[in-house]
Amino acid sequence: MNFDAKPFLLFSNFDNGLLHWLRVFGGFAGVIFAATVLISLGIYGVSGPVAVMGRVRQGLHDFLNLSPKRIWAIAWLTIIEAVRRKALLVFVVFAFLMMFAGWFLDSDLRADLQVKNAVSFALTTVSWLTIPVLLLLSCWGIPEDIRVRSLHTVVTKPVRRNEIVMGRILGFSTVAAGIVAMMGVVGYVWVLRQVPNNASLICRVPVYGTLEFLDNEGNISEKGINTGDIWEFRSYIEGGTKASAVYKFPIDTPADQIKLESRFEAFRTHKGRIGQSLLVRYVLVNPTKELRVPLDSFEIQEFNLNEQFIDRKISFYDEGNKDKRTVDLFDDIVDQNSLTIAVQCLDSGQYLGMSRPDFFIRLPDRSFAVGYFKAVFGIFLLTVFVISIGVTSSTFVKGPIATLLTFSVLLIGQGFREFMIKLITGVQKGGGPIESWYRLVTHMNDTLELPDNIGVKIMQGIDNVMLGGLWLMQHLIPDLSSFVMSPYVANGFDVPWSVAMLRSLAVTIGYLVPCLLVGYYSLTLRELEAK
């Protein structure tokens, strides 16, 4: 896999998880409360803060006295409204695409590539069809009710404003669950019928470790050798030297045999042996006992998977004692629940490239359906997030503006967040928007220094203010990349709980709570008369 996903440590690293959310949410609520008090004090005098505190007490009372019956009633009306607006017709479009999609998928590719294309197409189609429909429904629901005055008959009943917001989100989420479930099942059956008979639908369960490099002299290095590739995802070790890549895997359950899987990349400085690939060797290392157990060398299969099995009892030739020894994998090599494996390239003048996810311990496979429906569940979580943002924004702006706002959050969270972080941290060269415009007009390279004058200082000052706004957006708009789980399934991997599932659940719940509060107070203070 060509990405290095780190685990989301919500509970083992509490400060970076729940505590960080509490600080951000508490700071945001505190700033809004302080600003509201100051504004009310300036407009209404002493009675202003008293009225604000009354609103806070009323909100606390409303949230402590929620009625599940009333919430479900609003949700049921929302479901009926979505059906009446023909939201389920999106399933017809999906079925139409599934009927003719096989015509446009290349059937001459390798079996694994056909599986990858079919799975990616099915899951991407589900996502791209459901999210726009739910986005429009959630953003236009409350504004449309206000326009036709149907909401007036609801608020005159004993229904609280927070129950309206919660009912809307629950109703649209129920519609999303039904649509995504139907599409997911149809897509699953389509994938089973689309892939060739010789293709294997698998769901590998990897155990990744940490990676460090040893240079040609055997010294520890952060990275390997750069062979000139612009993409520095992989680092290379030089063959025929002391250079190696050292992987440390967590392992705590003894087994009679473990399976290793790798996908390394070769870089050649000469042709080498005709018809033979690079020779690679694994060395099992116990640093505490200073024990090194070399395994048999093998030729790597480039652009393919390399599978190796290690038995619990390992026999090897000990060069130090000049005799043959037998060691136990878990008693003699595993050190403090950690298995250390050094990867070496044996061909002089050749280079072997690897990254952290290129080598892992492979646990017993799971059913393809497990990984597939995890990815479908990730799409559902993304729709719930979009619905929460859409319903909340529709409580204080009209439908078109709410749609634009929700779409912007979705676009930045999935496509431009990394670029935004580079601008904020200064990694991206060229400065802010005004400086970039200045360099573009004057044909100035982004590596050249700007002149030291008052105009440049004013320009950079304005850019700093704009970058401060980006810093705020960075903390308000989440990283939505974890919701996209199709690459795992398409490449034959299980969707990891700590990397994707837990992160997606945390983001959805973490934004649902402030959305309910903002939506409640916005709908409470909003004039419901149609303009």
C-alpha positions as CSV (number, residue, x, y, z in Angstrom):
1,M,0.0,0.0,0.0
2,N,1.3,3.4,-0.9
3,F,0.4,5.2,2.3
4,D,1.5,5.1,5.9
5,A,-1.5,5.4,8.1
6,K,-0.7,5.9,11.8
7,P,-3.0,4.6,14.5
8,F,-5.5,7.0,16.1
9,L,-4.6,6.8,19.8
10,L,-7.7,8.1,21.6
11,F,-7.4,6.2,24.8
12,S,-3.7,5.3,25.0
13,N,-2.8,8.9,24.3
14,F,-5.6,10.7,26.1
15,D,-4.1,14.2,25.8
16,N,-4.1,14.0,22.0
17,G,-7.7,12.6,21.9
18,L,-10.6,13.4,24.2
19,L,-8.7,16.0,26.2
20,H,-7.7,17.9,23.1
21,W,-11.4,17.9,22.0
22,L,-12.5,19.2,25.4
23,R,-10.0,22.0,25.2
24,V,-11.0,23.0,21.7
25,F,-14.7,22.7,22.3
26,G,-14.4,24.5,25.7
27,G,-12.3,27.3,24.2
28,F,-14.8,27.7,21.3
29,A,-17.8,27.8,23.6
30,G,-16.0,30.2,26.0
31,V,-15.1,32.6,23.2
32,I,-18.7,32.6,21.8
33,F,-20.1,33.1,25.3
34,A,-17.8,36.0,26.2
35,A,-18.4,37.7,22.9
36,T,-22.2,37.3,23.3
37,V,-22.1,38.8,26.9
38,L,-20.0,41.8,25.7
39,I,-22.2,42.5,22.8
40,S,-25.4,42.2,24.9
41,L,-23.8,44.5,27.5
42,G,-23.0,47.1,24.9
43,I,-26.5,47.0,23.3
44,Y,-28.9,46.4,26.3
45,G,-26.8,47.4,29.3
46,V,-26.9,45.4,32.5
47,S,-30.0,43.5,31.3
48,G,-28.1,42.0,28.4
49,P,-25.9,39.6,30.3
50,V,-28.9,38.6,32.4
51,A,-30.8,37.7,29.3
52,V,-27.8,35.7,28.0
53,M,-27.6,33.7,31.2
54,G,-31.4,33.1,31.0
55,R,-30.8,31.6,27.5
56,V,-28.1,29.4,28.8
57,R,-30.3,28.1,31.6
58,Q,-33.1,27.6,29.2
59,G,-30.8,25.6,26.9
60,L,-29.6,23.5,29.8
61,H,-33.2,22.8,30.8
62,D,-34.2,21.8,27.2
63,F,-31.3,19.4,26.8
64,L,-32.0,17.8,30.2
65,N,-35.7,17.2,29.4
66,L,-35.5,15.8,25.9
67,S,-38.4,13.6,24.7
68,P,-37.4,10.6,22.6
69,K,-41.0,10.4,21.4
70,R,-41.0,13.9,20.0
71,I,-37.5,13.5,18.5
72,W,-38.6,10.3,16.7
73,A,-41.8,12.0,15.5
74,I,-39.7,14.8,13.8
75,A,-37.4,12.1,12.4
76,W,-40.3,10.2,11.0
77,L,-41.7,13.3,9.3
78,T,-38.2,13.9,7.9
79,I,-38.0,10.4,6.4
80,I,-41.5,10.8,4.8
81,E,-40.4,14.2,3.4
82,A,-37.2,12.7,2.0
83,V,-39.2,9.9,0.3
84,R,-41.7,12.4,-1.0
85,R,-38.9,14.4,-2.5
86,K,-37.8,11.2,-4.4
87,A,-34.5,10.9,-2.6
88,L,-34.6,7.1,-3.0
89,L,-34.4,7.6,-6.8
90,V,-30.6,7.8,-6.3
91,F,-30.7,4.0,-5.9
92,V,-32.2,3.7,-9.4
93,V,-29.2,5.7,-10.8
94,F,-26.8,3.4,-8.8
95,A,-28.5,0.3,-10.2
96,F,-28.3,1.7,-13.7
97,L,-24.6,2.3,-13.3
98,M,-24.0,-1.1,-12.0
99,M,-25.7,-2.7,-15.0
100,F,-23.4,-1.2,-17.5
101,A,-20.2,-0.5,-15.5
102,G,-18.7,-3.9,-16.6
103,W,-18.6,-2.7,-20.2
104,F,-16.0,0.0,-19.3
105,L,-13.8,-1.9,-16.9
106,D,-10.7,-3.5,-18.5
107,S,-11.0,-7.3,-18.3
108,D,-7.5,-7.9,-19.8
109,L,-5.7,-6.7,-16.6
110,R,-4.2,-9.0,-14.0
111,A,-6.8,-10.6,-11.7
112,D,-5.7,-8.5,-8.6
113,L,-6.0,-5.3,-10.6
114,Q,-9.5,-6.2,-11.8
115,V,-10.5,-6.8,-8.2
116,K,-9.0,-3.4,-7.2
117,N,-10.8,-1.6,-10.0
118,A,-14.2,-3.3,-9.3
119,V,-14.0,-2.6,-5.5
120,S,-12.9,1.0,-6.0
121,F,-15.7,1.6,-8.5
122,A,-18.4,0.1,-6.3
123,L,-17.4,2.0,-3.2
124,T,-16.7,5.3,-4.9
125,T,-20.0,5.2,-6.7
126,V,-21.9,4.6,-3.4
127,S,-20.0,7.6,-1.9
128,W,-20.4,10.0,-4.8
129,L,-24.1,9.3,-5.2
130,T,-25.3,9.4,-1.6
131,I,-23.3,12.3,-0.2
132,P,-24.6,15.0,-2.7
133,V,-28.2,13.9,-2.2
134,L,-28.0,13.9,1.6
135,L,-26.1,17.2,1.5
136,L,-28.9,18.9,-0.4
137,L,-31.7,17.4,1.7
138,S,-30.1,18.4,5.0
139,C,-29.2,21.9,3.8
140,W,-32.6,22.7,2.3
141,G,-34.9,21.0,4.9
142,I,-35.3,23.6,7.6
143,P,-35.1,26.7,5.2
144,E,-37.8,25.1,3.0
145,D,-40.0,24.4,6.1
146,I,-39.6,28.1,7.1
147,R,-40.5,29.2,3.5
148,V,-43.7,27.2,3.3
149,R,-44.5,28.0,7.0
150,S,-44.8,24.3,7.9
151,L,-42.3,24.8,10.8
152,H,-44.7,27.2,12.4
153,T,-47.1,24.5,13.2
154,V,-44.3,22.5,14.8
155,V,-42.8,25.1,17.1
156,T,-46.3,26.1,18.4
157,K,-46.6,22.5,19.7
158,P,-44.7,21.4,22.9
159,V,-41.6,20.7,20.8
160,R,-38.3,22.2,21.8
161,R,-35.9,23.6,19.2
162,N,-33.1,21.2,20.0
163,E,-35.6,18.3,19.4
164,I,-36.2,19.7,16.0
165,V,-32.5,19.7,15.2
166,M,-31.9,16.3,16.6
167,G,-35.0,14.9,14.9
168,R,-33.8,16.3,11.5
169,I,-30.3,14.8,11.9
170,L,-31.8,11.4,13.1
171,G,-34.3,11.4,10.2
172,F,-31.8,12.2,7.5
173,S,-29.3,9.7,9.0
174,T,-31.9,7.0,8.9
175,V,-32.5,7.8,5.2
176,A,-28.7,7.7,4.6
177,A,-28.5,4.3,6.4
178,G,-31.2,2.8,4.2
179,I,-29.7,4.1,1.0
180,V,-26.1,3.2,1.8
181,A,-27.1,-0.3,3.0
182,M,-29.1,-1.0,-0.2
183,M,-26.3,0.3,-2.4
184,G,-23.7,-1.6,-0.3
185,V,-25.4,-4.9,-0.7
186,V,-26.0,-4.5,-4.4
187,G,-22.4,-3.3,-4.9
188,Y,-21.1,-6.4,-3.0
189,V,-23.1,-8.8,-5.2
190,W,-21.9,-6.9,-8.3
191,V,-18.2,-7.2,-7.2
192,L,-18.6,-10.9,-6.6
193,R,-20.0,-11.4,-10.1
194,Q,-17.6,-8.9,-11.8
195,V,-14.2,-10.3,-10.7
196,P,-12.8,-13.3,-12.6
197,N,-12.9,-16.8,-11.3
198,N,-9.1,-16.9,-10.7
199,A,-9.2,-13.7,-8.6
200,S,-9.0,-14.0,-4.8
201,L,-11.2,-11.7,-2.7
202,I,-9.2,-11.5,0.5
203,C,-9.1,-9.3,3.6
204,R,-5.5,-9.4,5.0
205,V,-4.9,-8.4,8.6
206,P,-1.5,-6.9,8.9
207,V,0.6,-6.1,12.0
208,Y,2.8,-3.2,11.2
209,G,5.9,-2.3,13.1
210,T,8.4,0.6,13.4
211,L,11.2,1.1,10.9
212,E,14.7,2.5,11.2
213,F,17.7,2.2,8.9
214,L,21.4,1.3,9.3
215,D,23.8,2.9,6.9
216,N,26.7,1.3,5.1
217,E,28.8,1.3,8.3
218,G,26.0,-0.2,10.4
219,N,25.2,3.1,12.2
220,I,21.6,4.1,12.9
221,S,20.0,6.5,10.4
222,E,16.6,8.1,10.2
223,K,16.3,7.4,6.4
224,G,18.0,5.3,3.9
225,I,19.6,6.4,0.6
226,N,17.7,8.7,-1.8
227,T,18.1,7.3,-5.3
228,G,16.8,10.4,-7.0
229,D,13.1,9.8,-6.8
230,I,11.1,12.9,-6.1
231,W,8.6,10.8,-4.1
232,E,10.4,10.1,-0.8
233,F,7.9,7.6,0.4
234,R,10.5,4.8,0.3
235,S,14.1,4.9,1.3
236,Y,16.8,2.6,-0.1
237,I,19.5,0.4,1.4
238,E,22.7,-0.4,-0.6
239,G,23.3,-4.1,-1.3
240,G,26.4,-6.0,-0.4
241,T,27.1,-3.7,2.6
242,K,26.1,-3.4,6.3
243,A,23.1,-1.3,5.4
244,S,19.8,-2.8,6.4
245,A,16.3,-1.8,7.3
246,V,15.3,-2.8,10.9
247,Y,11.6,-3.5,11.5
248,K,10.3,-4.0,15.1
249,F,6.9,-5.7,15.3
250,P,4.7,-6.0,18.4
251,I,4.0,-9.7,19.1
252,D,2.6,-11.2,22.3
253,T,0.8,-14.4,21.3
254,P,3.0,-17.5,20.6
255,A,2.2,-19.5,17.5
256,D,3.6,-22.5,15.7
257,Q,4.2,-20.4,12.6
258,I,4.1,-16.7,11.6
259,K,3.7,-15.3,8.1
260,L,5.6,-12.4,6.8
261,E,4.6,-10.4,3.7
262,S,6.5,-7.7,2.0
263,R,6.4,-5.5,-1.1
264,F,9.9,-4.1,-1.7
265,E,11.1,-2.0,-4.6
266,A,14.4,-2.5,-6.5
267,F,16.7,0.2,-7.9
268,R,19.4,-1.1,-10.2
269,T,22.7,0.5,-11.1
270,H,23.6,-2.4,-13.5
271,K,21.7,-5.3,-15.1
272,G,22.9,-7.9,-12.6
273,R,22.2,-11.5,-13.3
274,I,20.0,-12.1,-16.3
275,G,16.8,-13.7,-15.4
276,Q,17.3,-13.3,-11.6
277,S,15.9,-10.7,-9.3
278,L,17.6,-9.1,-6.3
279,L,18.6,-11.4,-3.4
280,V,17.1,-10.4,-0.1
281,R,17.7,-11.9,3.4
282,Y,15.8,-11.6,6.7
283,V,17.8,-11.7,9.9
284,L,16.0,-12.2,13.2
285,V,17.6,-10.2,15.9
286,N,17.5,-10.3,19.7
287,P,19.5,-7.2,20.8
288,T,19.4,-8.2,24.5
289,K,21.0,-11.6,23.9
290,E,23.1,-10.3,20.9
291,L,21.6,-13.2,18.9
292,R,21.3,-12.9,15.1
293,V,19.5,-15.7,13.2
294,P,19.8,-15.4,9.4
295,L,17.1,-17.0,7.3
296,D,17.5,-18.4,3.8
297,S,17.8,-15.7,1.1
298,F,15.2,-15.4,-1.6
299,E,14.6,-13.4,-4.8
300,I,12.1,-10.6,-4.4
301,Q,9.1,-10.4,-6.8
302,E,9.0,-6.8,-7.9
303,F,5.5,-5.2,-8.1
304,N,4.1,-8.3,-6.4
305,L,3.9,-9.7,-2.9
306,N,6.6,-11.8,-1.2
307,E,5.4,-14.3,1.4
308,Q,7.7,-16.0,3.9
309,F,6.8,-18.4,6.7
310,I,8.8,-18.7,9.9
311,D,8.4,-21.8,12.0
312,R,8.7,-21.6,15.8
313,K,11.8,-23.9,15.8
314,I,14.5,-22.4,13.5
315,S,17.7,-24.1,12.6
316,F,20.6,-22.0,11.4
317,Y,24.4,-22.1,11.1
318,D,26.1,-20.1,13.8
319,E,29.2,-18.5,12.2
320,G,30.5,-17.5,15.6
321,N,30.5,-21.0,17.1
322,K,31.0,-22.7,13.7
323,D,28.1,-25.1,14.3
324,K,24.4,-25.6,13.6
325,R,21.9,-24.4,16.2
326,T,18.2,-24.6,16.8
327,V,16.4,-21.7,18.5
328,D,12.8,-21.0,19.6
329,L,11.2,-18.0,17.9
330,F,9.3,-16.8,21.0
331,D,11.7,-18.0,23.7
332,D,15.0,-17.0,22.2
333,I,14.3,-14.2,19.6
334,V,11.2,-12.3,20.7
335,D,12.4,-9.7,23.3
336,Q,9.9,-8.0,25.5
337,N,7.0,-8.7,23.2
338,S,8.9,-7.3,20.2
339,L,10.2,-9.2,17.1
340,T,13.1,-7.4,15.4
341,I,13.8,-8.3,11.8
342,A,16.7,-6.8,9.7
343,V,16.2,-6.7,6.0
344,Q,19.4,-6.9,3.9
345,C,20.1,-6.8,0.1
346,L,22.9,-9.2,-0.9
347,D,23.6,-7.9,-4.4
348,S,26.5,-5.4,-4.6
349,G,25.7,-2.2,-6.5
350,Q,22.0,-2.7,-6.2
351,Y,19.5,-0.9,-4.0
352,L,16.4,-2.1,-2.2
353,G,13.6,0.3,-1.3
354,M,11.1,0.0,1.5
355,S,8.7,2.0,3.7
356,R,7.0,1.1,7.0
357,P,3.8,-0.5,5.5
358,D,5.9,-2.5,2.9
359,F,6.7,-5.2,5.4
360,F,4.3,-6.7,8.0
361,I,3.3,-9.8,9.9
362,R,0.2,-11.2,8.3
363,L,-2.5,-12.6,10.7
364,P,-5.2,-15.1,9.5
365,D,-7.3,-13.5,6.8
366,R,-10.8,-12.3,7.4
367,S,-13.8,-12.6,5.0
368,F,-13.9,-10.0,2.2
369,A,-17.3,-9.1,3.3
370,V,-15.9,-7.9,6.7
371,G,-13.6,-5.3,5.1
372,Y,-16.1,-4.3,2.4
373,F,-18.9,-3.5,4.8
374,K,-16.6,-1.7,7.1
375,A,-15.8,0.6,4.2
376,V,-19.6,1.0,3.5
377,F,-20.0,1.9,7.2
378,G,-17.3,4.5,6.7
379,I,-19.4,6.1,3.9
380,F,-22.4,6.1,6.2
381,L,-20.4,7.9,8.9
382,L,-19.3,10.5,6.4
383,T,-23.0,11.1,5.4
384,V,-23.9,11.6,9.1
385,F,-21.1,14.2,9.4
386,V,-22.3,16.0,6.3
387,I,-25.9,15.8,7.6
388,S,-24.9,17.3,10.9
389,I,-23.0,20.2,9.3
390,G,-25.9,20.7,6.8
391,V,-28.7,20.8,9.3
392,T,-26.7,23.0,11.6
393,S,-25.8,25.6,8.9
394,S,-29.5,25.6,7.7
395,T,-30.6,26.9,11.1
396,F,-28.9,30.3,10.6
397,V,-28.6,30.7,6.8
398,K,-30.7,29.9,3.8
399,G,-30.5,26.8,1.7
400,P,-28.0,28.0,-1.0
401,I,-25.5,29.4,1.6
402,A,-25.9,26.3,3.8
403,T,-25.1,24.1,0.8
404,L,-22.0,26.1,-0.1
405,L,-20.8,26.1,3.5
406,T,-21.3,22.4,3.9
407,F,-19.7,21.6,0.5
408,S,-16.7,23.8,1.4
409,V,-16.2,21.9,4.7
410,L,-16.3,18.6,2.8
411,L,-14.0,19.8,0.1
412,I,-11.3,21.2,2.4
413,G,-11.5,18.3,4.8
414,Q,-10.9,15.8,2.1
415,G,-8.8,17.5,-0.6
416,F,-7.1,20.7,0.6
417,R,-6.3,20.2,4.3
418,E,-2.8,19.1,3.7
419,F,-2.1,22.1,1.5
420,M,-3.6,24.4,4.1
421,I,-1.3,23.0,6.8
422,K,1.7,23.5,4.6
423,L,0.7,27.2,4.2
424,I,0.2,27.6,7.9
425,T,3.5,25.9,8.9
426,G,5.5,27.7,6.2
427,V,6.5,24.5,4.4
428,Q,4.8,25.7,1.2
429,K,7.1,28.2,-0.4
430,G,5.8,31.4,-1.9
431,G,4.2,33.0,1.1
432,G,0.5,33.9,1.5
433,P,-2.1,34.8,-1.1
434,I,-1.0,38.4,-1.7
435,E,2.7,37.5,-1.8
436,S,2.0,34.7,-4.2
437,W,0.1,37.0,-6.4
438,Y,2.9,39.5,-6.3
439,R,5.5,36.9,-7.2
440,L,3.3,35.7,-10.1
441,V,2.8,39.2,-11.5
442,T,6.5,40.1,-11.2
443,H,7.7,36.7,-12.4
444,M,9.7,36.1,-9.2
445,N,10.8,32.6,-8.2
446,D,9.5,31.5,-4.9
447,T,13.1,30.8,-3.7
448,L,14.1,34.4,-4.1
449,E,14.1,36.9,-1.2
450,L,11.6,39.8,-1.4
451,P,13.0,43.4,-1.2
452,D,13.1,44.9,2.3
453,N,10.7,47.8,2.1
454,I,7.5,49.1,3.6
455,G,5.3,47.7,0.9
456,V,6.5,44.2,1.3
457,K,6.1,44.4,5.1
458,I,2.5,45.6,4.7
459,M,1.8,42.8,2.2
460,Q,3.3,40.1,4.5
461,G,1.3,41.6,7.4
462,I,-1.9,41.2,5.6
463,D,-0.9,37.6,4.6
464,N,-0.2,36.8,8.3
465,V,-3.8,37.9,9.1
466,M,-5.1,35.7,6.4
467,L,-3.0,32.8,7.5
468,G,-4.3,33.3,11.0
469,G,-7.8,32.7,9.5
470,L,-6.5,29.5,7.9
471,W,-5.1,28.4,11.3
472,L,-8.6,28.8,12.7
473,M,-10.1,26.8,9.8
474,Q,-7.5,24.1,10.4
475,H,-8.8,23.6,13.9
476,L,-12.5,23.9,12.9
477,I,-12.5,21.7,9.8
478,P,-11.5,18.1,10.5
479,D,-9.4,15.7,8.5
480,L,-11.9,13.6,6.6
481,S,-9.5,11.3,4.9
482,S,-10.1,8.5,7.4
483,F,-13.7,8.2,6.2
484,V,-12.4,7.0,2.8
485,M,-11.7,3.3,3.5
486,S,-12.0,1.9,0.0
487,P,-8.2,1.8,-0.6
488,Y,-7.8,-0.7,2.1
489,V,-10.4,-3.1,0.7
490,A,-9.4,-2.5,-2.9
491,N,-5.8,-3.5,-2.0
492,G,-7.0,-6.6,-0.2
493,F,-6.6,-5.4,3.4
494,D,-8.9,-5.3,6.3
495,V,-10.0,-1.8,7.5
496,P,-8.0,-1.2,10.7
497,W,-10.0,-0.2,13.7
498,S,-7.4,2.2,15.2
499,V,-6.5,3.9,12.0
500,A,-9.8,4.4,10.2
501,M,-12.9,3.2,12.2
502,L,-12.1,4.7,15.6
503,R,-10.9,8.0,14.0
504,S,-14.1,8.3,11.9
505,L,-16.4,7.6,14.8
506,A,-14.5,10.1,17.0
507,V,-14.8,12.8,14.3
508,T,-18.5,12.2,13.8
509,I,-19.4,12.2,17.5
510,G,-17.0,15.0,18.2
511,Y,-18.7,17.3,15.7
512,L,-22.2,16.1,16.4
513,V,-22.2,17.6,19.9
514,P,-21.3,21.2,19.0
515,C,-23.5,21.0,15.9
516,L,-26.5,20.3,18.2
517,L,-25.7,23.2,20.4
518,V,-25.1,25.7,17.6
519,G,-28.2,24.5,15.8
520,Y,-30.3,24.8,18.9
521,Y,-29.3,28.3,19.8
522,S,-29.4,29.5,16.1
523,L,-32.9,28.2,15.7
524,T,-33.9,29.7,19.0
525,L,-32.7,33.2,18.1
526,R,-33.8,33.0,14.4
527,E,-36.9,34.8,13.1
528,L,-39.1,32.1,11.6
529,E,-41.1,34.3,9.4
530,A,-40.4,33.9,5.7
531,K,-38.6,36.8,4.2
